[in-house]
Amino acid sequence: MDATDLEKRITRMEDIEAIKQLKALYCEICDDMHNPDRIEALFAEDGIWESPDFGKAVGHAEIRDLFSNFQKTFSFSQHNIMNPRITVDGNRATGIWYIMGPWTYADTNDEKWLALRYDDDYVKVDGQWKYKHLRVVLRMTADR
């Protein structure tokens, strides 16, 4: 293995770790009452947050509004994220993640366990990984 191959492998590993840190920060923001003041920085300007179960938002303003609505919908959430599969191709990447966690609905105080899958597209903007398109699909709900 020559130095160029080693540099590529190290860059790939650093990119994968940066994407894992992006997802961890996303989960922290969600568990910070879906903080709309913090979420838009994680997305590209034209980024998309999309779910057939929870809505769709395109661009920073819509994503911020969506998270403001989540703040009113959920009084608690705990994003327990697992099983990342990340593929990096230059300044673009994809990721698949699974999540299992408890949520409390604000209006009814109903407590639910949700299992979801994330399918993410990422883009590197000015050396920093951001969400280009975050898709989340609800797979299962159960009473807590």
N, C-alpha and C positions, 0 to 999 in steps of 0.2 A: 504494500500500500504506500503510495507516495503522499507527499504533503498536501497536495490538492484534494485527494480523496479524503484524507483525514479532516481537512478544513470543512469539506461538505458535510461529513458525518457529524462533526461538532455543531455546525450551524443548524443542521436538521434537529439534533437533540435539543439545542437551545430554543429553537422555534416551538417544538412540541412542549417543552416546559413552560414557555411563555403563554402558550394557548391554555395549558392547564391552569396557570395562574389567572388568566382572563376568566375562565369558567368559575374558578374559586371566588374571584371578586364579584362576578355576576351573582353567585349564590349568596354571598355576604350582603349584597345590596338588596336582593329579594327578601332575605331574612331580616333586613333593617326596614321592615314595614314597606317593602317595595318602593324604596326611596326614589321618587322621581327626580330629585335634585342631583342624584349620582349616576343614574342609569345611562343617560344619553352619551356620556363620554366613552362608553364601551363600544359604541356602534359607529360605523362609517357614516358620513353625512347622509347618504341615501340608504342606510341600513334598514333591514326589515325584521320585525318581530312578528311571527305568525303562528296561529294555532286555530284549528277548526273548532276547538272547544272554548277558547278564551279571547279570540279576536285577532285582528291584524293591524299593524301600525307600520307606516313607511316614513322614514326620516326622523330626525331628532325630536321635533315638536310632537308628532303623533305618538312616538314611543314614550315620551314624557307624559302625555295625556293618558295613555294606556296604563302606565304605572300609577298615576294618580287615581285612576279607577280601581286598580288592584288594591291600593291602600284603603279604599273604602269597602272593598269586598272582603278582604281577609284581615283578621285581627292578629293572626299568627301563621307563620309558615316555617318549616325547617327543611331546607334543600340538602338532602343527603345524596350526593352525586357519586356515580361509580362507573366502572367499566369503560373508560375512554378508549376509543379507537380513532386515532388522529393520523391523517395523511397530509403531508406537506409537499407542495409543488411550487417552488420559488416563492413568490409573494402571495400565494393563495394556498388555502388549506381547507380540509373538511374534517368534521368530527362527529362521532356518534357517542352519546352518553345516555345512561339510564339514571333515573332518580326515583327514590321512594321516600316519602316523608309525610308528616302530619300537617294539616291545615285546619284552621278554625275560621268559619264564615262569620263575618262581623254582625250581620243582621239577625241571624238565628242562633248564633253560638254553637252551631253544629260542628262537631269535630270529625274530620275525615282523614283517612290515609289515601294518598294518591300515588299511583305509579305512572310515570311518564317517560317518554323517550324524546331526547333532543337530537335533531339532525341540523348541524351547523355548517355554514360556509363562513370562512374567515378571509380577511385581506390585510396585508401589512401596509400601513399608512405611516409614512415618515418613520419607518423603523419599528413601529408598534403594531401588534396584532389587534384587530378589531373585528366585531361581528359584521358580516356583510348580510347574512340571512340566517336568523335563528328560527327554527321550526320546532314546535313542541306538540306532541300528540299524547293525549290522555289515554292510558292503556287500561287502568283499573281504578275504581274507588271502593273504599270499604269504610264502614263506621269504625270509629276509634274506640 
